[in-house]
Amino acid sequence: MKKVCLYCRVSTALQEKEQTIKSQLSELREICKDFQVVKEYIDDGWSGANLDRPDLDRLRNDAKEGLFEAVYIHSADRLSRNLYHQGILFEELKKKNIELFIGDKPIADTPEGKFMFNILGAAAEYEKEKILERTRRGRFYKAKQKGVVGTCPPFGYDYVKKNSLKEGFYKINKKEAEVVKLIFQTYLRFKSLGKVVKELSLKNIKTRNGRNVWSRSEVGRILRREEYIGTGYYGKRYSIEIENGKKYNRVAKAGRRLRNRSEWIPLKFPPIIDKDVFRSVQDILSKRYKPYGQSKHFYLLSGLVRCGICGTTYSGDNTNGHFYYRCNNRHKTYPFPKECKARMVDRDRLEVAVWERIIGAMTNRRIITKHLSNLVDKVNENETTLKAEREKIVREKEKIGNKTNRLLEIYTDGSIDKTQFIEMSQEFREKGKALDERIQEINSKLGQLSNGPIFIKDIEHFCDLARQKAKNLTPDEKRDFLRWLVNEIIFDSNKKTARIIGQIPIGESGTKQGFVPKIGILSPLSQNASVRMRHLLLLQ
């Protein structure tokens, strides 16, 4: 019996509530009732613009293991709403001799079949962009015309739905408004977010979500909201794609960036806080604000030390003029309990030990030579991989050219109208442009890999230069250098040990922009490599 799998996806919580996953599964199960369904893959609440999805990755891995012979999906946009991503997935399955079915219709491995699949993919991508554009345009129009957008107003307000006589509007929630006033009054009195949190906790005031404990960030956001003096704004930020270190993002554009203030659209709110009170709070907040990384006292290992007992980060602590690093889980602030029994460590003692060990690793010829011994083989391996990718992209460009020619033929025959022809032609041009950019990136990387081999004298020169340069670094340069070099320092106060985990990137591709080129410690070597470090310090 033929072994098959089913793949379903919905992109929003609303679709989940409407049980569209169940309807997709029901239809696909009926189609595959005469086959052996070995597995069902479901990505609920994941955007079709993302290729990285948990169950889609499992499907791709299981395809490599030969777990099934065919994949059934409800429609092309369930697989992806990106034409390029659809092509990648189709080619992966084809190489494993796995058929792809949309409903009960197979995607034939023929020029006609591929063309129709691309047509469906282009239509799905076009539909996604049109939906986004219509939604955005509708929200901006509503904001400009009615001064109200959304049904989830800030803390202190309720949304009143529109009816036959009146448009929707925001009104003051009297109970929450009193809390907002208390927050502003308490902050003006104590000039401390912590004091506000403590006051709310002592009065047993809960958040809108019913939590007993307020966070400082929640209080800070309330203190900065202009809605409380009568005017909020729509369109302050827009979505962007970011690298946040996560393997999976439910939406493609997971980051937010602030728009120019002139583009903000004002919204109407009944005021809760007097404008003079609000300005006074903003003055205090601006004076007490410290940019990230700045502190009254200097700590060389700021942001790098982690507790070996509970895993929480360490931070600087000034006790009567004596400076330490302490576990944040041990010194939690009210109302959180102190959960870790880790002891503090003297700042200077830990910093000197870590710095000496780092420089020792940086100037140890044996360590660097050992890790660079296989560098040439790795460079050749990377070069082969890049050249293979470039050849694949060139072939893909040829396919796009053929698709463009076929599209012109179909348009000439009258099978599609001018609007469809223009939209699909633009899609092919953008895809070709993206491929050209990737070829340029590959050519640039291949150029970097073409440097000569590393000799022992290069390594000796590198170590000598690193040793000399390290002696002349300022404290700030030392801190920047360690942040560039070290991933984390795990300190166990009971065992009095600190484990340094990091890497020594070698060459321009491994440097972080700005710092290393200025200091010039790592510039002699140009090949791509990194030296892993796992050094243990004993602080007795």
C-alpha positions in Angstrom: 0.0 0.0 0.0 1.2 3.5 -0.9 2.7 5.4 2.1 1.7 9.1 2.2 1.7 12.0 4.6 -0.5 15.0 5.0 0.6 18.6 5.5 -1.7 21.4 6.8 -1.1 25.0 7.9 -3.0 28.0 9.2 -1.5 31.3 9.8 -3.7 33.0 12.4 -5.3 32.2 15.7 -8.7 33.1 14.1 -8.2 30.3 11.5 -7.4 27.9 14.4 -10.6 28.9 16.1 -12.6 28.4 12.9 -11.1 24.9 12.7 -9.7 25.3 9.2 -7.0 22.7 10.2 -9.7 20.2 10.9 -11.4 20.9 7.6 -8.1 20.5 5.7 -7.4 17.3 7.4 -10.9 15.9 6.9 -10.7 16.6 3.1 -7.2 15.1 2.8 -8.0 12.1 4.8 -10.9 11.4 2.5 -8.7 11.7 -0.5 -6.1 9.3 1.0 -8.5 6.8 2.5 -7.1 4.0 0.3 -3.5 4.8 1.2 -1.4 4.3 4.3 -1.1 7.7 6.0 2.1 7.4 8.0 2.1 10.9 9.5 0.2 14.2 9.6 2.2 17.4 9.8 0.4 20.5 11.2 1.8 24.0 11.6 -1.0 26.0 13.3 -0.5 29.7 13.5 2.5 29.9 11.2 3.0 32.3 8.4 3.2 31.0 4.9 5.9 33.6 4.1 8.3 31.6 6.4 10.2 28.6 5.2 11.3 27.7 8.7 8.3 26.0 10.4 8.5 23.2 13.0 6.4 20.5 11.3 7.5 21.5 7.8 11.1 20.9 9.0 10.0 17.5 10.4 8.4 16.6 7.1 11.6 17.5 5.2 13.7 15.5 7.6 11.4 12.5 7.3 11.4 12.8 3.5 15.2 12.3 3.6 14.6 9.1 5.6 12.2 7.8 3.0 9.3 7.6 5.5 6.6 8.2 2.7 6.2 8.2 -1.0 3.9 11.2 -1.5 2.9 14.5 0.2 -0.7 15.7 0.1 -1.6 19.4 0.7 -4.9 21.2 0.5 -3.7 24.0 -1.7 -0.4 25.5 -2.9 -0.5 28.4 -0.4 -0.7 25.9 2.5 2.8 24.7 1.5 4.1 28.3 1.1 3.0 31.7 0.0 6.5 32.4 -1.4 7.1 31.2 -5.0 10.8 30.7 -4.4 10.2 28.6 -1.3 7.6 26.4 -3.1 10.3 25.7 -5.8 12.8 24.7 -3.1 10.4 22.3 -1.5 9.2 20.8 -4.8 12.8 20.2 -5.9 13.7 18.6 -2.5 10.8 16.2 -2.8 11.5 15.4 -6.4 15.1 14.4 -5.6 13.7 11.9 -3.1 11.3 10.5 -5.7 8.4 11.8 -3.5 5.3 13.0 -5.3 3.5 16.2 -4.4 -0.3 16.4 -4.6 -2.6 19.4 -4.3 -5.8 17.9 -3.3 -6.1 14.7 -5.4 -4.1 16.3 -8.3 -0.4 15.4 -8.7 2.2 18.0 -9.7 3.6 16.4 -12.8 7.3 16.5 -13.3 6.9 18.0 -16.8 7.4 21.5 -18.1 3.6 22.0 -18.2 3.2 20.6 -14.6 5.9 22.8 -13.2 4.6 25.8 -15.0 1.1 25.3 -13.6 2.6 24.8 -10.1 4.5 28.1 -10.5 1.3 29.8 -11.6 -0.4 28.7 -8.5 2.5 29.8 -6.4 2.6 33.2 -8.0 -1.1 33.6 -7.4 -0.7 32.7 -3.7 2.0 35.2 -3.3 0.1 37.9 -5.1 -3.0 37.2 -3.0 -0.9 37.5 0.2 0.5 40.9 -0.8 -3.0 42.2 -1.9 -4.5 41.1 1.5 -1.7 42.9 3.4 -2.1 46.0 1.3 -5.8 46.1 1.6 -5.6 45.6 5.4 -3.0 48.3 5.8 -4.8 50.7 3.6 -8.1 50.1 5.5 -6.5 50.6 8.9 -4.8 53.8 7.9 -8.0 55.1 6.4 -10.0 54.3 9.6 -7.3 56.0 11.7 -7.4 59.2 9.7 -11.1 59.4 9.3 -12.4 58.2 12.7 -9.4 58.5 15.0 -10.0 55.0 16.4 -8.2 51.7 15.4 -8.4 48.4 17.2 -10.5 46.9 19.9 -7.7 46.5 22.5 -7.0 49.9 24.0 -4.3 50.7 26.5 -4.7 50.0 30.2 -7.2 52.5 31.5 -9.6 52.4 28.6 -12.4 50.3 27.1 -13.5 50.0 23.5 -17.2 50.6 22.8 -18.3 48.9 19.7 -20.0 50.9 16.9 -23.8 50.7 16.4 -26.3 52.0 14.0 -26.2 55.5 15.6 -22.5 55.9 16.5 -19.0 54.8 15.5 -16.8 52.8 17.9 -14.9 54.8 20.4 -12.7 54.6 23.5 -14.0 55.4 27.0 -12.3 55.6 30.3 -12.4 52.5 32.5 -12.8 54.1 35.9 -11.2 51.4 37.9 -8.1 51.1 35.7 -7.9 54.9 35.4 -7.5 55.2 39.2 -4.6 52.7 38.9 -3.0 54.8 36.2 -3.3 58.0 38.4 -1.8 56.1 41.3 1.2 55.0 39.1 1.9 58.6 38.1 1.5 60.0 41.6 3.7 57.3 43.1 6.4 57.8 40.5 6.4 61.6 41.0 6.8 61.0 44.7 9.5 58.4 44.7 11.0 58.7 41.2 11.5 55.0 41.2 9.8 52.2 39.1 10.6 49.8 41.8 8.7 51.8 44.4 5.7 51.9 42.1 5.8 48.1 41.7 6.0 47.7 45.4 3.1 50.1 46.0 0.9 48.2 43.5 1.8 44.9 45.1 1.1 46.2 48.7 -2.3 47.4 47.6 -3.0 44.0 45.9 -3.7 45.7 42.5 -3.7 43.3 39.6 -2.7 43.8 36.0 -5.3 43.6 33.3 -4.4 40.0 32.7 -5.0 39.2 36.4 -1.3 38.9 37.5 -0.5 39.9 41.0 2.9 41.2 40.2 3.6 44.2 37.9 6.9 44.4 36.0 9.0 47.5 35.8 8.7 47.5 32.0 4.9 47.5 32.3 5.0 50.5 34.6 7.5 52.3 32.4 5.3 51.9 29.3 2.3 53.3 31.2 4.3 56.3 32.3 5.3 57.1 28.7 2.0 56.7 27.0 0.6 59.9 25.5 -2.9 58.4 25.3 -3.3 59.4 29.0 -3.2 63.2 28.0 -5.7 62.7 25.2 -3.8 61.7 22.0 -2.5 58.3 21.0 -0.9 57.4 17.6 -1.4 54.7 15.0 1.4 53.7 12.6 4.3 54.6 15.0 6.2 51.4 14.0 6.4 49.1 11.0 7.4 45.5 10.7 10.9 44.3 9.5 12.7 41.0 9.2 15.3 40.5 11.9 17.8 37.9 13.1 16.8 37.4 16.7 18.6 34.1 17.3 15.4 32.0 17.2 15.2 29.1 14.8 11.4 29.7 14.3 9.4 32.8 14.0 5.6 32.6 13.5 5.7 35.6 11.2 8.4 36.6 8.7 8.7 40.2 9.9 9.2 39.7 13.7 10.9 43.0 14.4 9.6 46.6 14.8 11.1 49.9 13.8 10.0 53.4 14.6 8.6 55.6 11.8 9.3 59.3 11.5 6.9 61.2 13.8 5.5 63.1 10.9 4.0 59.8 9.6 2.1 59.0 12.9 -1.7 59.2 12.7 -3.3 60.8 15.8 -6.0 58.8 17.6 -8.6 60.2 20.0 -8.6 59.3 23.7 -10.3 60.9 26.7 -7.6 62.3 29.0 -6.8 60.7 32.4 -3.6 62.5 33.4 -3.0 66.3 33.5 -0.5 67.5 30.9 1.7 69.2 33.5 1.9 66.0 35.5 2.7 64.0 32.4 5.5 66.4 31.4 7.0 66.3 34.9 7.1 62.5 34.7 8.8 62.6 31.3 11.4 65.0 32.6 12.3 62.6 35.4 12.3 59.6 33.1 14.6 61.3 30.6 17.1 62.3 33.4 17.1 58.8 34.9 17.4 57.0 31.6 20.7 55.3 30.9 21.6 53.9 27.5 22.4 50.1 27.4 25.9 49.4 28.5 26.4 52.6 30.5 26.7 52.4 34.3 28.1 54.5 37.1 30.8 52.0 37.8 32.9 50.1 35.3 32.6 46.3 35.0 34.8 44.6 32.4 32.7 41.4 32.2 29.3 43.2 32.1 26.7 41.0 30.4 29.0 37.9 30.1 28.9 36.2 33.5 26.3 33.6 34.2 25.6 31.6 37.4 26.8 28.0 37.3 24.2 27.1 40.0 20.9 28.5 38.7 21.9 29.8 35.2 20.9 33.4 35.8 23.1 36.3 34.7 25.4 38.1 37.1 25.5 41.9 37.4 27.7 44.4 39.1 27.2 45.2 42.8 28.7 48.1 44.9 28.7 47.4 48.6 30.2 50.2 50.7 32.8 51.0 48.0 33.7 47.3 47.4 32.8 46.0 43.9 31.5 42.5 43.2 29.6 40.4 40.6 26.5 38.8 42.1 23.8 36.5 40.8 20.6 38.3 39.9 18.5 35.3 41.2 20.0 35.8 44.6 19.4 39.5 44.8 15.9 39.7 43.3 14.0 42.8 44.1 10.6 43.0 45.7 8.2 41.2 45.4 10.2 38.4 43.9 11.8 35.8 46.3 15.6 35.3 46.4 16.0 31.8 45.0 19.7 31.2 44.5 22.4 30.8 47.2 25.3 31.7 45.0 28.0 33.9 46.6 29.3 37.1 45.2 32.8 37.2 43.7 35.3 40.1 43.9 35.2 42.2 40.7 38.9 42.7 40.3 39.8 39.1 41.1 37.5 37.7 38.5 38.3 40.2 35.8 42.1 39.8 36.1 41.8 36.0 36.0 39.5 36.0 32.9 41.6 38.6 31.0 44.9 36.8 31.7 43.4 33.5 30.5 41.9 35.0 27.4 45.2 36.7 26.4 47.0 33.4 27.2 44.7 31.6 24.7 45.1 34.3 22.1 48.9 34.1 22.3 49.3 30.3 22.6 50.8 29.1 19.3 49.9 25.4 20.1 46.2 26.2 20.5 45.9 28.2 17.3 48.1 25.9 15.2 46.0 22.9 16.3 42.8 24.5 15.3 44.2 25.8 12.0 45.8 22.5 10.9 42.7 21.5 8.9 41.9 25.0 7.7 43.0 24.4 4.1 40.7 21.4 3.8 37.8 23.4 5.2 38.5 26.3 2.8 38.5 23.9 -0.1 35.3 22.3 1.1 33.6 25.7 1.4 34.8 26.6 -2.0 33.3 23.4 -3.5 30.0 24.0 -1.8 29.8 27.6 -3.0 30.7 26.7 -6.5 28.0 24.0 -6.5 25.4 26.5 -5.2 26.4 29.0 -7.9 26.0 26.4 -10.6 22.5 25.6 -9.2 21.5 29.3 -9.2 22.7 29.7 -12.8 20.5 26.8 -13.8 17.6 28.3 -11.9 18.1 31.6 -13.8 17.9 29.6 -17.1 14.6 28.1 -15.9 13.3 31.6 -15.1 14.3 32.7 -18.6 12.4 29.7 -20.1 9.3 30.5 -17.9 9.4 34.1 -19.1 9.4 33.0 -22.7 6.5 30.6 -22.1 4.6 33.3 -20.3 5.0 35.5 -23.3 3.7 32.8 -25.6 0.7 32.3 -23.4 0.0 36.0 -23.4 0.4 36.2 -27.1 -2.1 33.3 -27.5 -4.6 35.3 -25.3 -4.7 32.7 -22.5 -4.0 35.4 -19.9 -4.8 39.1 -19.8 -2.3 42.0 -19.7 -2.6 42.5 -16.0 -1.7 38.9 -15.2 1.1 39.1 -17.7 2.6 42.2 -16.1 2.3 40.9 -12.6 3.9 37.5 -13.4 6.6 39.1 -15.5 7.5 41.4 -12.5 7.6 38.3 -10.3 10.1 36.6 -12.6 12.2 39.7 -12.9 12.4 40.1 -9.1 13.3 36.4 -8.7 16.1 36.9 -11.3 17.4 40.0 -9.5 17.5 38.1 -6.2 19.5 35.3 -7.9 21.9 37.8 -9.4 22.5 39.3 -6.0 23.2 35.8 -4.5 25.7 35.1 -7.3 27.5 38.3 -6.5 27.7 37.3 -2.8 29.1 33.9 -3.7 31.7 35.4 -6.0 32.7 37.7 -3.2 33.1 34.8 -0.8 35.0 32.8 -3.3 37.4 35.8 -3.7 38.0 35.8 0.1 38.8 32.1 0.0 41.4 32.5 -2.6 44.1 33.7 -0.3 47.4 31.8 0.2 48.0 29.2 2.9 48.8 29.9 6.5 52.4 29.4 7.6 53.8 29.0 11.0 55.5 32.4 10.8 52.1 33.9 10.2 50.8 32.4 13.4 53.9 33.5 15.4 53.5 37.0 14.1 49.8 36.9 15.0 50.6 35.8 18.6 53.3 38.4 19.1 51.2 41.2 17.7 48.2 40.2 19.9 50.3 40.2 23.0 51.7 43.6 22.3 48.4 45.2 21.3 46.6 43.7 24.3 48.9 45.7 26.7 47.8 49.0 25.2 44.0 48.5 25.3 41.9 51.0 27.2 39.3 49.5 29.7 36.5 50.2 27.2 38.4 48.5 24.4 39.1 45.5 26.6 35.4 45.2 27.4 34.4 45.5 23.7 37.1 42.9 22.8 35.8 40.4 25.3 32.2 40.9 24.1 33.4 40.2 20.6 35.4 37.1 21.7 33.5 35.5 24.6 30.0 33.9 24.5 29.6 33.5 28.2 31.5 32.9 31.5 29.9 30.4 33.7 30.9 31.1 37.3 30.2 28.5 40.1 30.7 30.3 43.4 30.6 27.0 45.4 33.4 25.4 43.4 35.2 28.7 42.8 35.5 28.0 39.2 34.7 30.0 36.0 34.4 28.4 32.6 35.0 30.7 29.6 33.2 29.7 26.5 33.9 31.6 23.3 35.8 31.6 20.0 38.6 33.4 18.3 37.4 34.4 14.8 40.3 34.6 12.4 40.1 37.0 9.4 37.9 39.7 8.2 34.8 37.5 7.8 35.0 36.6 11.5 35.4 40.2 12.8 32.7 42.3 14.3 32.4 45.6 12.4 34.4 48.5 13.8 36.4 47.1 16.8 39.0 44.6 15.6 40.1 46.5 12.5 40.7 49.5 14.6 42.9 47.6 17.1 44.4 45.4 14.5 45.0 42.3 16.7 43.6 39.8 14.2 44.3 41.4 10.9 47.4 39.4 9.9 45.4 36.2 9.1 42.8 36.3 6.3 41.4 32.8 6.1 38.0 31.9 7.5 38.2 30.0 10.8 37.4 30.2 14.5 39.3 28.8 17.5 36.9 27.4 20.1 37.8 28.1 23.7 36.7 26.2 26.8 39.1 27.3 29.6 38.5 26.6 33.2 39.7 29.1 35.9 40.3 28.0 39.5 39.7 30.9 41.9 41.2 29.7 45.2 
